[in-house]
Amino acid sequence: MTENRLPLENLRVIELGTLLAGPFSGRLLADFGAEVIKVEPPGKEDPMRNWGKSKDGVGLWWPIQSRNKKSITLNLREEAGQAILRELVKDTDIIIENFRPGTMEKWNLSYEKLAEINPRIIMVRTSGFGQTGPYKHRAGFGSVGEAMGGLRYVTGFPDRPPSRIGISIGDTLAALFATIGCLVAVHEREQSGKGQVVDTALYESVFSIMESIIPDYLLAGYVRERMGNILPGVAPSNIYFTKDKTYIVIGANADNVFRRLSEAMDQPELADDPRFATHNGRGENMKLLDSMIEEWTKTLPAKEALQILEEKGVPSGLIYSAKEILEDPHYKEREMIINVEHPELGDFSMPGVVPKLSRTPGQVKHAGAEVVGKHNDEVYGKILGYSKETMEELKNANVI
């Protein structure tokens, strides 16, 4: 049984960043109830509103990236806009920004200045290379972080140039680490009563997931290279062609799982074959083993092969596109495809909330605000108590 309250509903977040890394952190916090106020400069909306595919002139990425958020306009390049942000900071828990280091300081909105107003403020700062170091002033998109973090070097096939993954993984990883840091800082603040800076770099976020590439190089003299669909020394773990001309993924590199795979293939003797009986043996004979497995999968339609593998307890699956995801009953049962009403597009499907909490799960209350500054009256009128006349003056001065 779940409770009606959301776990982060006592937190107010001001999101100043654009595009991906900063706003994705805002989305994660908003999914669990934080009041996230998205700031865009008047007359210069976040480019994410128009990224990706569109329907009837409406960008299809924005409603997901900005779900659950409130939208206001504020010109931080003007002193009056900076003064308004300082007013908002008095009763705010978290500032999210992903500008180039030094930008907030240029606007007289450094952490030190904001902490004088509100010592409990937490500033989540995501940038290409972090707030310190010789590269701190470099521009750094996710693609650069993926390259310098080591991911691009190992992505792709050995006979081709380094490749990218089909999503903006560098930005997303940075956002995940920034959100973890943010929640750690919130927890620590309960003990100290003080906020702090969460400094997340794109390249460091990518590098953090790069497993053992450093000791591999320093202690074993090994540089991990592009290997396509395999893992070096780990077998079987690959994609395999089937009778109906599709591919399935099979992962059976543990000894007991490989034995079950051998039984599924009606070749139980493979599990005791000296070439394949151990982890190292399977790694050394990877090409031979993969060819033998594919000889079996090519005799069966994918659905039938997967049914046999499931019955034997062998991790396996189809390679899903959006079509297969939408058709999968497990996605539906787990509420991983949810429908939210969009004022222009109607019933709008998007990913559900991750992770699942048993007692206070997250929730998507609405799609991203389709109108820039939709919540100006609420934030400036109710939170700051500005009159309509004051707001009109600020609007005419290009401050909001």
N, C-alpha and C positions, 0 to 999 in steps of 0.2 A: 504494500500500500504506500502510495507516495503522498507527500505533503504539497500544499498549494504554493508555499513560498519557494523562491529560487535562491540558491545559496549565495549569490553575489549581489543580491538586490540592494544591499546597504552601501554599495560602492558607486561613486560617481566618477566617470572617466571622460576626459576631454581628449578627443583624437584629432591631432593636428596633421598627421601624415597623409600622403597621397599614394595612389596606386596599390602596392601589394603588401609589403612586409609590415608596416605599421598598421594599416587598416585590417589585416588579417588577425593581428593580435586583438584589435578592438572587437572584431566579430566573435572571437572565441570567448571573450569576457562577456559580451552581450548575450551570447547563447545561454549563459548561466545567470542572467538577471541583472548584470551591471547596467547602470544607466550610462550609456555611451553617447556622448554628444559629438557628432562628426562636424568638424569645422572646414569650410571651403571659402576661399576668397570670393568676395562679390564679383560677379562677372567673369570668373575664372574657375569653372567647376573642376572637380577631380577628373583627370583623363579616364579613369576607370569607368566612368559613366558610359563611355562610348567604345570601350575595348571589347574585342570578341565579336561574336555574331550578334545580330539584332533582329527584332521582329517589330514591324510597323514603326520603325525608327527608335525603338526602345532597346538599349543594350541588355543582353541576357546575363552578363556576369554581375553587373551592379546589384541587382536585387538579392543576390546571394552574399556578395562581399559586404554589403551594408545592411543586412537584415538586422532587425531589432534596434537599430541606431536612430537617434534623433539627428536632424540636419539643421545646421545654422550657417549663416555667412558671417565672416569676420575678417577684416583686413589687418593682418599683423604687421604689415609694412608701415602702417600709420601709427603714430604715437597714441592716438585715441583708441585704436584697436588693441594695442598692447595694454593700455590702461583697463580696457574691458576684460581682457583675459586675466589680468591680475585680480580683478574683482571676482571673477568666476573661481579662481584658484583658492580663494578663502574657504570655499565650501566644496572642494574637490579632493578626491583621493589620489587620482592617477592622471598624469599627462603622458600621452603617447605621441612621439614624434619620430619621423624618419627622414629628416632633412640632412644635408651635408653638415658635418660638425662645424660649429661656429655660427650657424644661422640663428639659433635661439639666442646666443650671446649678442649677436649683432642687433637683434630686436629687443635687447634689454630684458630678455626672458630666460636668463640662465637659471639653472637649478638653484644656485646660491641665492639669487634674488627672489625666486619664487618661494624658497624655503624660509626666507625672512617673513613672508606673508603667512605661510602655512608650513610649519616645521614637519607636519605629517605627510606632506606631498611626496609622491613617488613619481619619478620621471623615467619613463621607459624610452630609451634612445636606441634606435636601430639604424645602422649606417653600413656602408660598404666595408670599412676597415676599423671601425671603432672610434672612440673619442680621444685616443692617445696613439702615439707611434708615428713613424715617419710618413705613413701613407694616409693619415687621418683626414686630410683635406681632399683626397682623391674622390672623384665621383665613382660610385660603385653600384651597378645594378646586380640583380641576382645572377645573371649570366657570368659576370666577372667573378663573383663569389664562388660559383660552381667551378670555374676554371682554376682559380688560385687556391681554392680549398681542396683540390685534388680529384673532384668527382668527374669532371669532364675527361680527364686523362684516362680513366679506367672504363669509360662508357662508350660502347660501340663494339665493332668487330676488329680483330687485329690487322686486317688488310685494308682498313679504311681510316680516315681521319677521326679524331675525337668527335663524339656526337653529344647532343643534348637529350635529356629526358623530355617527353612531350608535354610537360607542365612546368610552371615556374617554381621548381623545387627549392632553389636557393632562397628565394623570398619566403616561401612557406616554412622552411626549416628555421630561418631566422625568427619568424613570427612565433613559432612554437617555443623556441628557447627564450625569446623575450617574454612570452606569457608565463612560462615556468618561473623565470626570474622575478616577474611582477608579483606572482602569487607568493613566492618565497619572501619578497620584501613586505608584502601585506601581512604575512604571518609574523615576521620578525617585528614589525611595527607594533603588534599587540604587546610585545614584551618591552620594547624600548621607547615607544611613543614617538619615534622619529622615522621620517621617510628617508629615501636614498635614491641614487641613480642606478638604473639597470642598463648596463652598456652592452649591447649585443651587436656583433659584427657579422655581416653576411658570410665572409670567407671562413670565419671561425665556426659558425654554425654548421657549415658544410664539412669542414675539417673534423669536427667533433664526431661525425658518424663514419669516419673513414677507417674504422676498425684498426688493424695492426700494421698499417703501411709503413709507419716510422720504424718500429723495431724490426719489421721484415727487412727493411733496407739496412739499418745500422748493424743488426746482429746476424742477419742471414745473407746479406748482400743481394737481396731480392727486391726488384722493383715490380710491383704489381702492374700488369699491362691490361689492355683491352682484351676481353675474352669472349665477347658476344653473349650467348645465353648460358654459359657455364660459370661455375665457381671454381677457381684454381684448386685442384686437389680434392674437390668435393664431388662425389658421384654416387649414384646418379642424381642429377639435379639439372634438368634441361627441358626443352620442349620437344615433342615428338609428333610426327606426322601420322594421320589416321587415314582409314580407308575412304572416308567421305571428304578428304582433302581439306582438313582443318588441323589445328595443332592443339595438343593438350600439354599441360605442365605436370610433371611427375617429380616429386622429391622423396627419395628413398635412401638417403645416404647413411642413416644409422643402421647398425648391423641387424637389429631385429626387424626394422622396417624393410630392409632389403630382402630379408628372408621371406617376408610376406609378399613382396613384389615378385620374387621368384616363383612362389606358389601361384600367384595370380596369372603368371605367364605359362603355367604348367611346365616349368623348368626348375623344380625345387633344388636340383643338384647344383645350380649356380651359387647358392648360398654357401656351399662347402667347397667350391672351386677355389684353390689357393690364389688365383688371380683376383677374386672378388670377395673373399671371405672377410677381409679386414678393410677398415676405412682407408688405410694407405694403399692397399692393393687396388681398391676400386678407383682411387685417384690416379694411380699410375697407369691403369688400363681403361681410362675414361672413354676414349674414342671407340674402343672395341665394345665396351659395355653399352654405350649409347646406341651403337649400330644394332646390337642384338635386341635392345628394348624396342627400337623403332621398327625392326623387322616384325615384332609382335603387334605393335600398335597399328601398323599398316594393314593388318588383316581384319581390323575391326572398325566399325563406325565409332566416332568419338563417344557418343552416348553409351554404347555398349561397353567400351573399354573402361570408361569412368565408373560404370555400375560395378564391374568386376573389381576394380581397384578399391572402390568404396567398401564393398563387402569384405575385402581383405584388410581394410584399415590402412591403405596406402595413401598418403596425402597427394591429391591430384585435383585438376580442375581445368575448365575451359579458359581460354584467354578472352575475357569479356570486352566488348565495346559497350557503348551506352545502350544499345538495343538489348543485349543479353542482361545487363544490369536491371533494366526496367521489367524484364520478364521473370526475373529470379524470385521465387517465393520467399527465400531467406531474407533478401533485402526488404521485402514487404513486411514480413513478420517482425523484423528488428527495427522497423520504422526508419529505414535509412533513405527512403524516398518519401518526402513529405510534400504536401500541397498547401500552398499559401496563396491567399487571394491578392492579386496585383490589380491596382486600379485601372490599368490600361490593357493588361494582357489576360486578365481573368485568373483562372486556376493555373498557378505557377508551380512547377515541380522543382525541387532542389534537394541537396543532401540533408539528411537529418543531423541531429546533434551527436557529437562524439566527445568524450566517452559517455557511456550510460551510467547514471547514478541511480542506485536502487531506491533511495528515499526522497532525494531532492533533484530530480533530473532536470536538465536544461530544456529550453523551449524556444521555438521560433514563433514570435507573436505577429510579426509582420515583415514583409519584404522591404528592401532598402528604399528610403524615401525617394520617390520619383521626382519631386520638386526640390530644387536647391533652396535651402533656407526655410523649409516647411515648418520648422519648429522655432523660428525666430521669436514669435509672439510668446510662446511658452517659456523659452529660456530667458529672454530679455525682459519680458513683462512679468512673469511669475517668479522666476528665480532671483533676478536682479531688481525687480520692481520698477522698471522703466515705464514711463508713460508712453502713450501712443505718439504724442508730439515729439518726445525725445527720440523714439525709435525712427520716426519719419525724418528727423533732422540728421540722425546718424546714417540713414539710408541715402539721403540726398548728398551727404558728404563722402559717400563711397566707403564708409567705415563698416557697415553691416549690409 
